[in-house]
Amino acid sequence: MPISPEKIAQVIFLARDSSRAAELELRAFIAGLDQDEQAGLVACMWIGRGTFDAADLDEALDTAFAEATAPTEDYLTGTPHLPEHLETGLEAMGIDVTDLENDLMGGH
């Protein structure tokens, strides 16, 4: 996975906050990721949404690169249930979301 689980947890944290300030911070955070990390974030969301299985991560990444026509921050912030899909995607890949979120909250 070209993006760390900790960065995905940060996106989940920001996406849960419905304030305008959090949305702006989320958009800036996603825009600040490199292309590989953005593709990884999209692939994780797709896995969580059920578009791809965790075993098809490479295919999801290839598709994310191929279909990246709009800015990733626009695409993802317009996706309903983004934090839930990211959590489910991480869990499907065997990553414990609860620990990541607890670490994030403890350090925040």
LINZI-V875571 format. One record per residue. SS is DSSP state (@ for helix, = for strand, . for the rest). PSI is psi in radians with two decimals (NA if undefined). D_CENTER is the distance of its C-alpha to the mean C-alpha in Angstrom with 2 decimals. Layout:
{{SS PSI D_CENTER} {SS PSI D_CENTER}}
//
This chain:
{{. 2.18 11.43} {. 0.07 11.44} {. 2.46 8.83} {. 2.57 9.93} {@ -0.54 8.84} {@ -0.67 10.13} {@ -0.66 7.90} {@ -0.71 4.76} {@ -0.64 7.67} {@ -0.72 8.63} {@ -0.76 5.93} {@ -0.83 6.91} {@ -0.85 10.36} {@ -0.65 10.64} {@ -0.43 9.47} {@ -0.41 12.16} {. 2.10 14.76} {. 0.07 16.45} {. 2.72 18.56} {@ -0.66 18.88} {@ -0.73 18.62} {@ -0.66 15.21} {@ -0.74 14.04} {@ -0.71 15.70} {@ -0.72 14.22} {@ -0.83 10.61} {@ -0.74 11.75} {@ -0.69 13.56} {@ -0.84 10.92} {@ -0.75 8.68} {@ -0.51 12.17} {. -0.18 13.20} {. 2.65 10.96} {. 3.00 13.09} {@ -0.67 12.92} {@ -0.77 12.15} {@ -0.71 9.08} {@ -0.74 7.93} {@ -0.69 9.07} {@ -0.68 7.38} {@ -0.79 3.78} {@ -0.77 5.93} {@ -0.74 7.84} {@ -0.75 5.87} {@ -0.76 5.59} {@ -0.68 9.15} {@ -0.76 10.26} {@ -0.54 9.56} {@ -0.28 11.34} {. 0.10 14.06} {. -0.62 14.25} {. 2.73 14.34} {. 2.76 15.45} {@ -0.57 14.10} {@ -0.32 17.34} {@ 0.49 16.43} {@ -0.78 13.51} {@ -0.72 15.75} {@ -0.70 16.50} {@ -0.72 12.94} {@ -0.80 12.44} {@ -0.74 15.86} {@ -0.70 15.18} {@ -0.73 12.11} {@ -0.78 14.57} {@ -0.58 17.41} {. 0.17 16.04} {. 1.36 14.55} {. -0.54 17.35} {. 2.77 15.89} {. 2.37 13.97} {@ -0.67 10.21} {@ -0.58 10.20} {@ -0.81 12.76} {@ -0.88 11.17} {@ -0.69 7.95} {@ -0.32 10.20} {. 0.07 12.64} {. 2.06 10.80} {. 2.49 12.61} {. 0.53 11.25} {@ -0.89 7.56} {@ -0.67 7.55} {@ -0.74 9.78} {@ -0.70 8.11} {@ -0.73 5.13} {@ -0.83 8.35} {@ -0.68 10.37} {@ -0.80 8.53} {@ -0.80 8.89} {@ -0.68 12.33} {@ -0.47 13.28} {. 0.20 12.93} {. 0.37 15.13} {. 2.21 13.10} {. 1.88 14.48} {@ -0.61 12.06} {@ -0.81 15.23} {@ -0.75 16.37} {@ -0.78 13.25} {@ -0.67 13.43} {@ -0.72 17.19} {@ -0.74 17.08} {@ -0.76 15.00} {@ -0.65 17.46} {@ -0.56 20.37} {@ -0.02 19.59} {. NA 18.99}}
//
